[in-house]
């Protein structure tokens, strides 16, 4: 069944809470799903390019950005269910899904739970289970968040998520994000998001994903090493795999042109074409 698009509003009532979203551009819909410390504004290096070709859906997960932050447990499945309910409210039947880190993991879960809603899938800097090393890193972040110090959480997180080269060359940008940990981050919600991530365990289910899938790894990712992306690629039949060199975990900031080129090429190959603007 084909849906008629609804008029976009800033928030939608989704599964009992208000989810913040934005719609930009025209064409086939592509959703961009955030990493755990990100929000809709984090896609500033992608939005101008992709909104020229597609209808771009940005959203904050429950507990993030401008979405509501209920004082309850969050699970990864909840985020996938929220996306599905948001699509229903917007009358979007099928779409392409692009995610990074937590957003990529939600995208994979969404493809498993709602395969009929997915045209293609791009998962960057993702994992599908949490080993002891990754758990230890996440627990460091949890300890910092429970101290309720934005400065301490920033000092704990930034050496993990940015590459050494980016820190040295773009320190002013990296340091500019420090204030957001005090002014924009809800510590309780962040803790619940991180606890939900720690329960992730879908590696054994990946073979069920039959949609065109691109796995992107960042060569110098200290949080979610390329070895995790190799596992995902190996387990999703027919998936494509790309490693972007000299980037840390914040791939969409550190190497935006490379990420955009790879993701755009994949999406265009799987049905999204540049609009003909000839008069």
BELUR-V149301 format. One record per backbone hydrogen bond with DSSP energy under -1.0 kcal/mol. CO is the residue of the C=O (numbers start at 1). NH is the residue of the N-H. Records with the same first field share a line. If there is no record, write none. Layout:
CO=NH  NH
This chain:
10=21
12=19
14=17
17=14
18=68
19=12
20=60
22=58
24=56
28=55
29=96
30=57
31=98
33=100
35=38
39=42
40=43
41=44
43=46  47
46=50
47=51
50=53  54
55=30
56=24
57=32
58=22
61=64
64=67
68=63
70=72
75=79
76=80
77=81
78=82
79=83
80=84
81=85
82=86
83=87
84=88
85=89
86=90
87=92
88=91
90=6
95=119
96=31
97=122
98=33
99=124
100=103
101=105
102=106
103=107
104=108
105=109
106=110
107=111
108=112
109=113
110=114
114=117
115=118
117=95
120=97
121=214
122=99
123=216
124=101
128=202
131=135
132=136
133=137
134=138
135=139
136=140
137=141
138=142
139=143
140=144
141=145
142=146
145=148
149=153
150=154
151=155
152=156
153=157
154=158
157=160  161
158=162
161=250
163=167
164=168
165=169
166=170
170=174
171=175
172=176
174=177
175=178
178=181
179=182  183
180=184  185
186=190
187=191
188=192
189=193
190=194
191=195
192=196
193=197
194=198
196=199
197=200
202=205
203=206
205=208
206=209
212=121
213=240
214=123
215=242
216=125
217=244
218=221
225=228
226=230
227=231
228=232
229=233
230=234
231=235
232=236
236=239
240=215
242=217
244=219
247=220
249=251
250=253  254
251=255
255=259
256=260
257=261
258=262
259=263
260=264
261=265
262=266
263=267
264=268
265=269
266=270
267=272
268=271
